[in-house]
Amino acid sequence: MIKIDVEGAEAEVLRGARRAIERQPVIFLSTHGEEAHRECLDLLTAAGYEVRALEGGPAEGTEEVLAVAARKVTA
């Protein structure tokens, strides 16, 4: 599990934690600013995460999100 709340440097932390994120731990993330929020969502989605608001629902419109490994569908 990783908790990130770094007052605007969230994307830099995610990029720096690339190797840890490859293991897909659960991530609690608090973003600061719309641009940082969008960049973090893009980074997490590209890394194979599903991202939602901490309280549930879409990740847009909230600063606190939960990221969990996306479920893989098998046939």
Residue pairs with C-beta under 8 A, 6 or more apart in sequence:
1 25
1 26
1 27
1 28
2 17
2 20
2 21
2 25
2 26
2 27
2 28
3 27
3 28
3 29
4 10
4 13
4 14
4 27
4 28
4 29
4 30
5 29
5 30
6 13
7 32
8 32
8 33
8 36
10 29
10 30
10 31
10 32
10 36
10 39
10 40
11 36
11 39
11 40
11 43
14 21
14 40
14 43
14 44
15 43
21 27
21 47
22 47
24 47
24 48
24 49
24 68
24 69
26 66
26 67
26 68
27 44
27 49
27 66
27 67
27 68
28 54
28 64
28 65
28 66
29 40
29 44
29 64
29 65
29 66
29 67
30 63
30 64
30 65
31 37
31 40
31 63
31 65
32 63
37 63
40 65
41 51
41 59
41 60
41 65
44 51
44 67
45 51
48 69
48 70
49 67
49 68
49 69
49 70
50 67
50 68
50 69
50 70
50 71
51 59
51 65
51 66
51 67
52 58
52 59
52 65
52 66
53 59
53 61
53 62
53 64
53 65
53 66
54 62
54 64
54 65
54 66
55 62
55 64
59 65
